[in-house]
Amino acid sequence: MAKIVTFSIDGQKCMAEEGQYLVDAAETNGVYIPTLCNMTGVPPQGSCRVCSVKINGKLTTACTTKVSEGMEVINESEEIQDLRKAIIELLFAEGNHFCPSCEQSGNCELQALAYRFQVLVPRFPYLFPERDIEASNPKLFKDHNRSILCKRCIRAITDERGRRLFAFGKRGDRIGISIDTKLAANISDELADRAAEVCPVGAIIRKGRGFAVPIGQRRYDGQPIGADVEQAK
């Protein structure tokens, strides 16, 4: 039987199984910790840093930290909230995100977090990088303009032999996530749907399908991101 430990988040007493990742343990206690790169059932990476919290006075990522007895977590301080907002602003500034024309508008986690953190005008200059769109795959578009390099697709999408269909390509400020053209040449409809689903933004889009869910009825049109967790308190 798993050992139950007690810990606190912003002074709120919480309980969870020892060894459970903090971001998941917080959710079971009705506390929302935002993240972009984390996925249930996929080993965490701490790529986006949006889930940064303070534990014993030190910043760390909630998705890679396991809960332990007596842990004291700061999740809602002004410092942490400003850090998260800055990360979100940077993600917008370093890419080309045009929400009104994006198929994922209303379903996009980055867009939803921007609303939650009230991002109006980023404090950082826009870079407007020149990035291409991969359209050679028969079932998927890969738009490098929208990619936030969270590695969800790399970690979650594999073929029947466990080989990864997505990988980093190029280096430095030109780094991007590309589709393996050979492995993905005969990608199934189910796996193509899964690839588009795991992307938190609109960087992976299914071909031949658009606006299946009308604007106004999408995931974050009715309630802000994290509301389902907080309502479960």
C-alpha positions in Angstrom: 0.0 0.0 0.0 1.3 3.4 -0.9 2.3 5.7 1.9 0.3 8.9 2.4 2.2 12.1 3.2 1.1 15.5 4.2 2.4 18.7 2.8 1.2 22.3 2.3 0.6 24.6 -0.7 0.4 28.2 0.2 -0.5 27.2 3.8 -3.3 24.8 2.7 -2.8 21.3 4.1 -2.7 18.6 1.4 -2.3 14.9 1.3 -1.0 12.6 -1.5 0.8 9.4 -2.1 4.5 9.6 -1.3 6.5 10.0 -4.6 3.6 11.5 -6.6 4.7 14.4 -8.7 3.7 17.7 -7.1 1.7 19.0 -10.1 -0.5 15.9 -9.9 -0.7 15.9 -6.1 -1.8 19.5 -6.2 -4.5 18.7 -8.7 -5.9 16.0 -6.5 -6.1 18.6 -3.7 -7.9 21.1 -5.8 -4.9 23.3 -6.4 -4.0 24.4 -9.9 -0.4 24.6 -11.0 -0.1 25.7 -14.6 2.1 23.8 -17.1 2.5 23.5 -20.8 5.0 20.7 -21.3 3.5 18.2 -18.8 1.2 15.3 -19.7 -0.4 12.7 -17.6 1.2 9.3 -18.2 4.3 10.7 -19.9 7.5 11.1 -17.9 8.0 14.8 -17.0 10.7 17.0 -18.6 10.5 20.4 -16.9 10.8 22.0 -20.4 8.5 25.0 -20.1 9.1 26.1 -16.5 5.6 27.5 -16.3 5.0 25.2 -13.3 7.8 26.8 -11.2 7.1 26.9 -7.5 9.2 27.6 -4.4 10.0 24.7 -2.0 12.1 25.6 1.0 12.9 28.9 -0.5 14.2 27.5 -3.8 12.6 27.7 -7.2 11.9 24.3 -8.9 9.5 22.7 -11.3 6.4 21.1 -9.9 6.2 18.6 -12.7 9.5 17.0 -11.8 9.4 17.3 -8.0 7.9 14.4 -6.0 6.0 15.2 -2.8 7.5 14.3 0.6 6.4 14.5 4.2 6.3 18.1 5.5 7.0 19.8 2.2 6.0 23.5 2.1 5.2 24.8 -1.3 4.7 28.4 -2.4 2.5 28.5 -5.6 0.7 31.8 -5.6 3.3 34.5 -4.6 3.7 37.7 -6.6 7.2 36.6 -7.6 6.2 33.2 -8.9 3.1 34.6 -10.8 5.3 37.3 -12.4 7.9 34.6 -13.4 5.1 32.5 -15.0 3.7 35.5 -16.8 7.2 36.4 -18.1 7.6 32.9 -19.5 4.3 33.1 -21.3 5.2 36.5 -22.7 8.5 35.2 -24.0 6.8 32.3 -25.8 4.6 34.7 -27.6 7.5 37.1 -28.4 9.9 34.5 -29.8 7.4 32.9 -32.1 4.7 33.9 -34.6 1.4 33.4 -32.8 -1.6 34.9 -34.6 -4.5 33.6 -32.5 -7.4 34.9 -34.6 -6.3 32.8 -37.6 -5.2 29.7 -35.7 -7.3 26.5 -35.8 -6.5 25.9 -32.2 -7.9 29.2 -30.9 -10.1 28.3 -28.0 -8.4 25.0 -27.5 -4.8 26.4 -27.1 -3.2 26.1 -23.7 -0.8 28.9 -24.4 -3.6 31.2 -25.4 -5.6 30.2 -22.3 -2.7 30.9 -20.0 -2.2 34.3 -21.6 -5.8 35.1 -20.7 -5.4 33.7 -17.2 -2.3 35.8 -16.5 -3.8 38.8 -18.3 -1.0 39.1 -20.8 -1.8 42.2 -22.9 1.4 43.6 -24.3 4.6 41.5 -23.6 7.4 43.3 -22.0 9.8 41.7 -24.5 10.3 42.7 -28.2 8.8 40.5 -30.8 11.4 38.6 -32.8 9.2 37.7 -35.8 11.4 34.8 -36.8 11.3 33.3 -40.3 10.0 29.8 -39.9 8.5 27.4 -42.4 5.6 25.0 -42.4 6.1 21.3 -43.0 3.3 19.9 -45.2 4.9 16.9 -46.8 3.2 14.4 -44.4 -0.1 13.1 -45.9 -2.1 13.7 -42.7 -0.3 16.4 -40.6 0.9 20.0 -40.9 3.8 21.0 -38.7 3.8 24.8 -38.2 7.2 25.9 -36.7 5.8 29.4 -36.2 3.6 28.1 -33.3 5.9 25.5 -31.8 7.0 26.2 -28.2 9.5 23.3 -28.1 7.6 21.6 -25.2 8.6 18.1 -26.5 5.1 16.7 -25.9 5.0 15.2 -29.4 8.6 13.8 -29.1 7.8 12.1 -25.8 4.3 10.9 -26.5 4.1 9.9 -30.2 5.8 6.6 -31.2 5.1 3.9 -33.7 4.3 0.3 -33.0 8.0 -0.5 -32.4 8.4 2.4 -30.0 10.3 4.6 -32.4 9.7 8.4 -32.1 8.0 10.2 -35.0 9.1 13.6 -33.9 12.6 14.9 -33.0 14.6 18.1 -32.6 16.2 19.3 -35.8 18.9 22.1 -36.3 20.6 23.9 -33.5 20.8 27.1 -31.5 18.1 29.7 -32.3 17.1 27.7 -35.3 16.2 24.6 -33.4 12.7 23.1 -34.2 10.7 19.9 -33.9 10.3 18.1 -37.1 8.5 15.0 -38.3 10.5 11.9 -39.3 9.4 11.7 -43.0 10.1 8.0 -43.3 8.6 6.8 -40.0 5.5 9.0 -40.4 4.9 8.4 -44.1 2.2 5.8 -43.3 0.9 7.2 -40.0 -2.5 5.9 -39.0 -5.5 8.2 -38.5 -5.5 7.4 -34.8 -1.9 8.3 -34.3 -2.2 11.5 -36.4 -5.2 12.5 -34.2 -3.2 11.8 -31.1 -0.2 13.9 -32.4 -2.5 16.9 -33.0 -4.2 16.3 -29.6 -1.0 16.2 -27.5 0.3 19.5 -28.9 -0.7 22.3 -26.5 -0.7 25.0 -29.2 -1.5 24.9 -32.9 1.9 23.6 -34.1 0.5 20.1 -35.2 -2.7 20.3 -37.2 -4.6 17.5 -39.0 -5.0 17.9 -42.7 -8.4 17.8 -44.3 -10.2 18.8 -41.1 -11.0 22.3 -39.7 -13.3 23.9 -37.2 -14.8 20.5 -36.2 -15.8 22.3 -32.9 -17.2 25.8 -33.6 -15.6 28.8 -32.0 -17.5 29.5 -28.8 -17.9 25.9 -28.0 -14.2 25.1 -27.5 -12.5 23.9 -24.4 -11.5 27.3 -23.0 -14.3 29.4 -24.5 -16.6 28.7 -21.5 -14.2 28.7 -18.6 -10.5 29.6 -18.0 -7.7 27.0 -17.9 -7.5 25.3 -14.5 -11.0 26.1 -13.5 -12.0 22.4 -13.6 -9.2 21.7 -11.0 -10.1 24.6 -8.7 -13.8 23.7 -8.8 -13.0 20.3 -7.5 -12.0 21.6 -4.1 
